Amino acid sequence: MISLNPRQACLWLHRYTGLAMAAFLIITGITGTLLAFHDELDDVFNHKLVQVEKQNASHLPIAELHDKVISAYPQYAFSSMPTSIAAERSAVFSVDRARGKAAQNQPKAPFQQVYVHPYTGDIIGTRDRDEWAWHNTMWKVFWLHRDLLLGDIGRLLLGIVALVWTINCFIGFYLTFPRAIKKKAQNKTSPKKRASFLKRWLPAWKIRTKSNMFKLNYDLHHAFGLWLWGILFVIAWSSVGFNLREVYQPVMHAVVGLEGRGDKQEKSREEIGQTANADRGSRIGAAKGEALSNEASNVDAIDVVNKANSIAYLSEQAEIAAQQNGVSVQQLLGIRWVEEDNQWQMRFKTNRDIGKKGGASSITVNARTGSIERVNFGYQSSSFGSKADQWLSTLHMGHISQGIGHLLYQIFLALIGLAVTVLSITGVYLWWKGRQSRLKALQKGR
């Protein structure tokens, strides 16, 4: 009768799935290390468009720079604007991505970004991130990391690899446990009481410095996998979320209650209907009424919030709304004009929001009256499942903290990319040495 040894089965799975994934993980590990500093490296490769000489005079208003772009490229839509411009950097405006019916009527732009000199208003140049060019190096690194430069096929392939990697995280963790010894065998070999589980497990967490090459690789593979297990699991599972949503979504729904797209849309409609705040509305209404009373004639034709004052107005209202909710605005992320609704919308991050993407906050105002249509705080509008999803993606992409805290996490994330590469290389090395030993044993047996 054949007896199934769970440890041997797990070892076989870990060994050969690891071999199958090794090349993919080495590629994503190295590219991930670079992508931890995507913006900084992108500025280096794209310095001709990004960098400008600092001048003593203040830069032109962002609204005026936006007008320059619209005048230069009237056939394309530019609904968004940056909220600030750093010193010695150009202003960047992105072309709207046309979707649905709008994509049929709007010509596709041969570029995605326009760079403008903030002091003169001159167009420095445009950038097509799909072009194979030196200044697009980091974007090619990103797409190599995201889909192996193969589009949907590459994304599906990496999604499967990420799923296998996630499962392998648990198998690898189990394989670091000390081997179990049957009681009969233990009594025959040693009458003494055996050491505790934790004491026998402790060597797996250590790296022996004075050892041969095989033992060093063995220790690196075990210790790196154990010490970094948590973040490796986060990277692996969030990769499934990016590339294999049809697997990620139902699992997250079952485990943490992550809502589907339909649930989110219904919840969003309910929140929009409940965002009216009587006190804030009356206060802003009175202020705007005073502003409008100063207009001489056609009041209906004048927007209280226009392009020139939109950033200042919305940032002020965001600060007020944040203070009323006991939080503070840490960073303004961008502002855009919603033409069909005649509204301005600003995204910002508070000290309680998760990341700068799906977990960020936003404020929307009516351009004609200046009244606040809605305020969505990321930390309030997210369920537990959504917050778990946001944390996974934020930790993966490195959108954590600001200043020195952000820099430290970038360094940590870059080291994680190197650790993934080391784990893959040491895994292949251990398989190769093991295969040599098994072949020698077979030859001796003959």
C-alpha angles and dihedrals in degrees: 000000000000113000119209114229107203093200093052091047091051091046091052092049093046093048100049100035086050090053091049091050098040099094093045093048092048090053094046092042095054094041090046090056090055093043091057083076096033098137095044094047092042089057089053094052093039097040096128091065099032105045127069132171114266115243132198092237121079118255122259118271113277090236090058092049088050090054089053090056093048090049092050095047108025093159093067132063123241106179098158133069135187114251095220142010122222121226115273092013132109124238113256124208122185127215113240114254106236114219135180116352092352090063090061094054099038120072114237111250118234088226139037102210138042120201118208130190103243095210101045104022091232118147106247094189148289132261131218104194092195091063119102099239139131093251089056094055096115092047090054088049088052094051091045087054093044104043108352088253087287100107118218093354092056092046091053091047093051090045090058090046090051091051092051089045091053091053089044090056089067094041091050091048090052092049091059090065114104114263116265116240121205115244094240092054091046092053092050096048101039133007090199123100112267121244118260122271094251093050091051091046094051097083090061088066094053135080116218108220096189101059142095126277095266094052091046092053090044091053093045091052093049100038097044090048092051101041093045098035096115098052092040089056090049091051093046097047095041087053087059087053092053098044109021106037094159089068099034097051100057093042092051090045091054096043105036104008098251109183122235123238092266092051091051093051092050091047091048091055091052092050092050090053092052101045098091110117114195097203095047092043094052092046094050092040091056092047093049092045089058091049093049093048088066092061114099105213138340100042095170092060095059125081115217089207112046135164093272096056101024098099094047093044098047094042089053092049090046090054091050093048091047093051091050088055095046096251136104133229109245101177140004108226103188146304131234140185117236100202099184091058097033089234140133118221127192127190119208140165124236127198089260099046123104112237129318101279126057093352096056127108129243141194126203125196135185107248094209098052104017091231119146111250096187144338119208117192111200094217092052102042096050124090121216090265093051092048091051089050091048093049091051094052093040093052090047095050096039098238091148129135126322138264116001092356091058092046092052091051090048089055091047092050091049089052089050089056089053090046091055088052092049092048091052095047094045089047091055090046092052091049091050093049091045091051091052090052092049092050091050090050091052092050092051091049090058 
